[in-house]
Amino acid sequence: MGKCWFYGVLIAVACLCNFLETSVWGVEGYPIEDLVVRLPGQPKVKFSQYGGYVDIDVKHGRSLFYYFVEADHHPHKKPLTLWLNGGPGCSSIGGGAFTELGPFYPTGDGRGLRKNSMSWNRASNLLFVESPAGVGWSYSNTSSDYNSGDASTADDMVLFLLKWYEKFPSYKSRDLFLTGESYAGHYIPQLANAILDYNAHSTGFKFNTKGVAIGNPLLNLDRDSQATYDYFWSHGMISDEIGLAITNDCDFDDYTFASPHNISKSCNDAMNDANKVVGDYINNYDVILDVCYPSIVEQELRLKKMATKISIGVDVCMSYERRFYFNLPEVQKALHANRTNLPYPWSMCSGVLNYSDTDPNINMLPILKRIVQNHIPVWVFSGDQDSVVPLLGSRTLIRELAHDLKFKITVPYGAWFHKGQVGGWVTEYGNLLTFATVRGAAHMVPYAQPSRALHLFSSFVNGRRLPNTTRPSIDE
């Protein structure tokens, strides 16, 4: 009896010690102050999630907000993936985390969450950052910090990652994958480039970067701008006459983000004609998706009605539901967000950021070349329903990069398969450079085609090629 009592006390003490350790340090030694216990209206899950700030510059009061989700199974065995949305100046929390590839979507009434069964945390631990300062809940107490560009954004992200690793030290040795979409075609390659510079000069810790993947990325404004009008014409969205006028009158080599006046009047008139014909009732980021009428949705959200509108299995009003949800005080409290009570509401894209209007003109191909030359695989993937940064430009640019690298074709251009159907088309150069399309996807690939997107991502982080057969693969 006494012996059993003694062992019982030992077990109780051990349990108490474990409880106290978890309470002080969080799960697996992570910071308890950042642990998100439960989000309002969130379904039950078994994985841990964290939200909070990393102070980049204490003197300036510059801090970046992050949301971190562990893999839903065996997180200690899986890599770390950083995801950044573009803009420039748009939120990775609102985009990637809660609209595309994170574990939850907003419900139609904007007051709860539903589970994303195709979340990328099935394959990796996921880290989302609102970057640069001025985006979402990231902020600075120094107004000049809101004058930013590609270089300062990349430098801040290197600092962020170093300080984030201090919060989560067990991830320092993990494989790191850098991913994003749209203007992250600038953010991610320049971050990878800054990490290469850091590793070259560091005598201690070095980032363990294992891959770069960017979806519908802005890589070269000259080519990507022209591709938009080629896409309009090839998809029957403009007439032959307008398409020919743009082809004959526009020299996109002179096109710059900051100075569209460099375009001739005849070219400008032709582009205006094209945009009028395409019209306001098409979502240029997904040309086959129905549009959401915001005035109706916002009225329904205020009245606590279900506002979800479904088009081809996709909630086309998710962006309005998301904004409503993130501006609920109880949501911000649960996420440890908005700690300074910002004088403006959370929005998907920043209204305070003054981003460089010349950096979008930077050609990313030389930076991608350096990344590949350092033996880091690069995947570029494109939803084929996007007219904003269409596959037509990205595919050509990646082929030109492969030619510059003197890479041979290792996987000829052909279909890849998911669940017995064509998931898209893919080609590979030199075993390090892959271009893939995702059939039926849009500018936000995981939003429009979550299952195919997860298959592509799982293949990427596991170092596997996309399957060229209808037989089920390990990622399905």
C-alpha positions in Angstrom: 0.0 0.0 0.0 2.8 2.4 1.0 4.8 1.6 -2.0 1.9 2.2 -4.3 1.2 5.5 -2.6 4.9 6.5 -3.1 4.8 5.7 -6.8 1.5 7.6 -7.1 3.1 10.7 -5.5 6.1 10.4 -8.0 3.7 10.2 -10.9 1.7 13.2 -9.6 4.8 15.2 -9.1 6.1 14.3 -12.6 2.7 15.4 -14.1 2.8 18.6 -12.2 6.3 19.3 -13.4 5.3 18.6 -17.0 2.3 20.9 -16.6 4.4 23.7 -15.1 7.0 23.4 -17.9 4.4 23.6 -20.5 2.7 26.6 -18.8 6.0 28.5 -18.6 7.6 27.6 -22.0 4.7 26.5 -24.1 4.5 23.3 -26.2 8.0 21.8 -26.8 9.6 24.8 -25.2 7.9 27.4 -27.4 6.8 30.7 -25.9 3.5 30.3 -24.1 2.7 34.0 -24.6 2.4 33.3 -28.3 0.3 30.1 -28.0 -3.1 30.5 -29.7 -5.3 28.4 -27.4 -8.3 28.6 -29.6 -9.6 31.0 -32.2 -13.3 32.2 -32.0 -15.5 29.7 -33.8 -12.6 27.4 -34.6 -13.2 23.6 -35.0 -11.2 21.3 -32.8 -7.7 20.4 -34.1 -4.8 18.4 -32.7 -2.0 20.7 -33.9 -0.6 23.7 -32.1 -0.8 27.3 -33.5 1.0 30.5 -32.4 0.6 34.2 -33.2 2.5 37.2 -32.1 5.2 39.7 -32.8 8.9 39.6 -33.6 10.6 43.0 -32.8 12.9 43.8 -35.8 14.1 47.2 -34.6 13.4 48.1 -31.0 14.7 51.7 -31.3 12.3 52.4 -34.2 9.6 50.3 -32.7 9.3 48.1 -35.9 7.7 44.8 -35.4 6.3 42.1 -37.7 3.3 40.0 -36.9 3.4 36.2 -37.6 1.1 33.2 -37.5 2.7 29.8 -37.1 0.9 26.5 -37.6 2.5 23.2 -36.8 2.0 20.2 -39.1 -1.1 18.2 -38.3 0.9 15.0 -37.9 4.5 14.4 -36.7 5.5 18.1 -36.8 8.9 17.3 -35.3 9.7 15.2 -38.5 8.5 17.8 -41.0 10.2 20.9 -42.5 9.4 24.6 -42.0 7.8 26.5 -44.9 7.6 30.2 -45.0 4.8 31.7 -47.1 4.5 35.3 -48.2 1.8 37.0 -50.2 2.6 39.8 -52.5 1.0 43.1 -53.3 3.4 44.7 -52.6 1.8 45.4 -49.2 -0.7 42.6 -48.9 -1.2 40.3 -45.9 0.1 36.7 -45.8 -2.2 36.1 -42.8 -5.3 37.1 -44.7 -4.1 35.6 -47.9 -2.1 32.4 -47.5 -3.1 31.5 -44.0 -6.9 32.0 -44.0 -7.9 32.0 -47.6 -5.6 29.6 -49.4 -3.3 27.0 -47.7 -3.7 27.4 -44.0 -5.8 25.1 -41.8 -8.9 27.3 -41.6 -11.3 29.3 -43.8 -13.8 31.9 -42.6 -17.4 30.8 -42.4 -20.0 32.6 -44.4 -21.2 34.7 -41.5 -17.7 36.0 -40.8 -17.8 35.0 -37.2 -16.2 31.6 -37.2 -13.9 29.2 -39.0 -14.2 26.0 -41.0 -11.5 23.4 -41.5 -9.5 23.4 -44.7 -9.0 19.6 -45.3 -6.3 20.4 -48.0 -4.2 22.6 -45.8 -0.5 22.5 -46.6 0.2 21.8 -42.9 -0.5 18.2 -43.9 3.0 18.2 -45.4 4.9 20.9 -43.5 5.0 23.3 -40.6 3.8 26.7 -41.9 4.9 30.2 -41.0 3.1 33.2 -42.3 4.4 36.8 -41.9 2.8 40.2 -42.5 5.6 41.9 -44.3 6.9 44.6 -44.5 6.0 46.8 -41.5 2.7 48.6 -42.3 1.0 45.4 -43.7 -1.8 44.0 -41.6 -0.9 44.1 -37.9 2.8 44.7 -38.5 3.8 48.2 -37.6 6.5 50.7 -36.8 6.5 53.7 -34.4 8.7 55.4 -36.9 6.7 56.7 -39.9 9.7 56.7 -42.3 9.8 52.9 -41.9 6.7 52.7 -44.1 8.9 53.9 -47.0 10.1 50.5 -48.0 11.2 48.4 -51.0 12.5 45.0 -52.0 15.9 45.4 -50.3 14.7 46.6 -47.0 11.9 44.0 -47.0 14.4 41.2 -47.6 16.7 42.4 -44.9 13.9 42.7 -42.4 12.8 39.2 -43.2 16.3 37.8 -42.5 16.2 39.6 -39.2 12.7 38.3 -38.5 13.7 34.6 -39.2 16.8 34.9 -37.0 14.7 36.3 -34.1 11.9 33.9 -34.7 14.3 31.0 -34.4 15.1 32.3 -30.9 11.5 31.8 -30.0 11.4 28.4 -31.7 14.9 27.0 -31.4 14.1 23.5 -32.4 13.4 24.7 -36.0 16.9 26.1 -36.6 18.1 22.8 -37.9 15.0 22.0 -40.0 14.8 22.1 -43.7 13.6 25.6 -44.7 11.4 26.1 -47.8 10.6 29.6 -49.1 7.3 30.0 -50.8 4.8 32.7 -51.9 2.8 34.1 -54.8 2.3 37.1 -57.0 4.7 40.0 -55.9 6.4 37.3 -53.7 8.0 36.6 -57.1 10.2 39.5 -55.8 10.0 38.9 -52.1 11.0 35.3 -52.0 13.9 35.3 -54.5 15.4 38.4 -52.9 15.0 36.9 -49.4 16.7 33.7 -50.6 19.4 35.9 -52.1 19.8 37.8 -48.8 20.0 34.4 -46.9 22.8 33.3 -49.3 24.7 36.4 -48.4 24.1 35.9 -44.7 25.3 32.2 -44.9 28.4 33.3 -46.8 29.5 35.6 -44.0 28.2 33.7 -41.0 30.8 31.7 -39.0 28.0 30.2 -36.8 24.4 29.5 -37.7 23.5 29.1 -41.3 20.0 28.8 -42.8 19.2 25.4 -44.1 17.3 26.5 -47.3 16.2 23.5 -49.3 13.9 25.0 -52.0 12.1 28.0 -53.4 8.5 27.8 -54.9 6.6 30.8 -56.2 3.1 30.8 -57.7 2.0 33.1 -60.5 5.0 35.3 -59.7 5.9 38.7 -61.1 9.4 38.0 -62.5 9.9 40.5 -65.3 7.4 43.3 -65.7 8.1 43.7 -69.4 7.1 40.1 -70.2 4.4 39.7 -67.6 2.6 42.8 -68.7 2.5 41.8 -72.3 1.3 38.3 -71.3 -1.8 39.8 -69.8 -3.1 41.0 -73.2 -1.9 37.8 -74.9 -4.0 36.0 -72.4 -7.1 38.2 -73.0 -6.9 37.5 -76.7 -6.1 33.7 -76.4 -9.1 33.3 -74.1 -11.6 35.2 -76.3 -11.9 38.1 -73.9 -10.9 40.7 -76.5 -11.3 40.9 -80.2 -8.8 40.2 -82.9 -8.8 43.9 -83.8 -7.8 45.0 -80.3 -5.3 42.2 -79.9 -3.6 43.1 -83.2 -3.6 46.8 -82.2 -1.8 46.0 -79.0 0.7 43.7 -80.8 1.4 46.4 -83.4 1.4 49.5 -81.3 2.9 48.4 -77.9 6.5 48.0 -77.1 6.5 46.5 -73.7 10.3 46.7 -73.4 9.6 50.4 -72.5 6.9 49.6 -70.0 7.6 50.4 -66.4 5.4 50.2 -63.3 6.0 53.8 -62.3 5.8 55.4 -65.8 3.1 53.9 -68.0 3.3 57.3 -69.9 6.3 55.7 -71.6 3.7 53.8 -73.6 2.6 55.5 -76.9 -0.9 57.0 -77.1 -2.1 54.4 -79.6 -0.9 51.6 -77.3 -2.5 53.1 -74.3 -5.8 53.5 -76.2 -5.7 49.9 -77.3 -5.0 48.7 -73.7 -7.9 50.8 -72.4 -10.2 49.3 -75.1 -9.1 45.9 -74.0 -9.8 46.6 -70.3 -13.3 48.0 -71.2 -14.2 44.9 -73.2 -13.1 42.6 -70.4 -15.2 44.7 -68.1 -15.8 45.0 -64.4 -17.8 41.8 -64.0 -14.8 39.4 -64.4 -12.3 38.5 -61.7 -9.0 39.1 -63.6 -7.3 36.9 -61.0 -9.6 34.0 -61.9 -11.4 34.5 -65.2 -13.7 31.6 -64.9 -14.8 32.4 -61.3 -18.0 34.3 -60.5 -17.6 37.6 -58.8 -18.8 38.6 -55.3 -21.0 41.7 -54.9 -19.5 43.4 -51.8 -22.4 45.6 -50.9 -24.8 42.7 -50.6 -22.3 40.6 -48.6 -21.4 43.3 -46.2 -25.1 43.9 -45.5 -25.6 40.2 -44.8 -22.5 40.1 -42.5 -23.9 42.9 -40.4 -27.2 41.1 -40.2 -25.4 37.9 -39.1 -26.7 36.0 -42.2 -24.7 33.4 -44.1 -23.1 35.4 -46.9 -21.2 32.7 -48.7 -21.6 32.6 -52.4 -20.3 29.4 -54.1 -18.9 29.3 -57.6 -17.4 26.0 -58.9 -17.0 24.9 -55.3 -15.2 28.1 -54.2 -16.5 30.7 -51.8 -16.2 33.9 -53.9 -17.0 36.2 -51.0 -14.3 34.8 -48.7 -12.3 38.0 -48.8 -15.1 40.0 -47.2 -15.8 37.3 -44.6 -12.1 37.3 -43.7 -11.9 41.1 -43.2 -15.0 41.0 -41.0 -13.5 38.1 -38.9 -10.1 39.7 -38.4 -11.6 43.0 -37.2 -13.5 41.2 -34.4 -11.8 42.2 -31.1 -12.0 38.7 -29.7 -10.2 37.4 -32.8 -7.3 39.9 -32.4 -7.1 39.0 -28.7 -6.9 35.3 -29.4 -4.1 35.9 -32.0 -2.2 38.3 -29.8 -2.5 40.7 -32.6 -2.9 44.5 -32.8 -1.1 45.0 -29.5 -0.6 48.8 -30.1 -4.3 49.4 -31.1 -3.5 50.6 -34.6 -5.6 53.7 -35.7 -7.0 51.8 -38.7 -8.8 48.5 -39.2 -7.1 45.3 -40.4 -7.2 45.1 -44.2 -5.9 42.7 -46.8 -3.6 45.3 -48.4 -1.9 48.2 -46.7 -3.2 51.7 -46.8 -0.2 53.2 -45.0 2.7 51.5 -46.9 4.7 53.7 -49.3 6.4 51.0 -51.4 9.0 51.7 -54.0 7.4 52.3 -57.4 10.6 51.3 -59.3 11.4 48.0 -57.6 8.6 46.2 -59.5 10.7 46.8 -62.6 13.6 44.7 -61.3 14.2 41.5 -63.4 14.2 38.5 -61.1 15.9 36.1 -63.4 19.5 36.9 -62.5 18.6 36.4 -58.8 16.8 33.1 -59.5 19.9 32.1 -61.5 22.1 32.6 -58.4 19.8 30.6 -56.3 19.8 27.7 -58.7 23.6 27.9 -59.0 23.8 27.4 -55.2 22.0 24.0 -55.8 18.6 25.2 -54.3 15.7 23.8 -56.4 13.3 26.4 -57.8 9.7 25.6 -58.7 7.5 28.2 -60.5 3.9 27.2 -60.7 1.0 28.9 -62.5 -2.7 28.7 -62.2 -4.0 28.7 -65.8 -7.0 30.9 -65.2 -5.0 34.0 -64.1 -4.8 36.9 -66.5 -2.9 39.2 -64.1 0.4 37.2 -64.1 -0.4 34.6 -66.7 1.5 31.3 -67.3 2.3 32.6 -70.8 4.9 35.0 -69.5 6.2 32.8 -66.6 6.7 29.7 -68.8 8.7 31.7 -71.4 10.8 33.3 -68.7 11.7 30.0 -67.0 12.7 28.5 -70.4 15.0 31.5 -71.0 16.5 31.1 -67.5 17.1 27.5 -68.2 18.8 28.4 -71.5 21.0 31.0 -69.7 22.0 28.3 -67.2 22.7 25.9 -70.1 20.3 23.4 -68.5 19.0 20.6 -70.6 15.3 19.4 -70.4 15.2 16.6 -67.9 11.4 16.2 -67.9 9.7 17.0 -71.3 6.7 19.3 -71.1 3.7 17.1 -70.5 0.7 16.4 -68.3 0.9 15.6 -64.6 -1.8 13.8 -62.8 -3.8 14.0 -59.6 -6.5 11.5 -58.6 -6.6 10.0 -62.0 -7.1 13.4 -63.8 -4.8 15.9 -65.4 -3.5 18.2 -62.6 -1.7 20.5 -65.0 1.4 20.4 -67.2 5.0 20.4 -66.1 8.6 20.5 -67.4 11.9 20.4 -65.7 15.4 21.7 -66.5 18.7 20.4 -65.2 17.1 18.7 -62.2 16.9 22.0 -60.3 14.4 24.2 -62.2 10.7 23.2 -62.6 7.8 25.0 -64.2 4.3 23.6 -63.6 0.8 24.7 -64.4 -2.2 23.8 -62.2 -5.3 23.1 -64.2 -8.3 25.1 -63.3 -6.4 27.2 -60.7 -6.1 31.0 -60.6 -3.7 33.6 -59.3 -4.2 32.1 -55.9 -3.6 28.5 -56.8 -4.5 26.9 -53.4 -7.7 28.9 -53.2 -9.1 27.7 -56.5 -7.6 24.2 -56.6 -6.8 23.2 -53.0 -6.3 19.4 -53.7 -4.1 19.8 -56.7 -2.2 22.6 -55.0 -1.5 20.3 -52.0 -0.3 17.6 -54.3 2.1 20.0 -56.0 3.4 21.4 -52.6 3.8 17.9 -51.1 5.9 16.8 -54.1 8.0 19.9 -53.8 8.9 19.6 -50.1 9.5 15.9 -50.4 11.8 16.2 -53.4 9.5 14.2 -55.8 8.6 14.9 -59.4 4.9 15.4 -60.2 3.5 12.1 -61.5 3.2 11.5 -65.3 0.8 8.6 -64.9 -2.8 8.2 -63.8 -1.7 5.7 -61.1 -2.1 7.1 -57.6 1.0 8.6 -56.2 2.2 8.9 -52.6 0.9 12.5 -52.4 -2.7 11.6 -53.1 
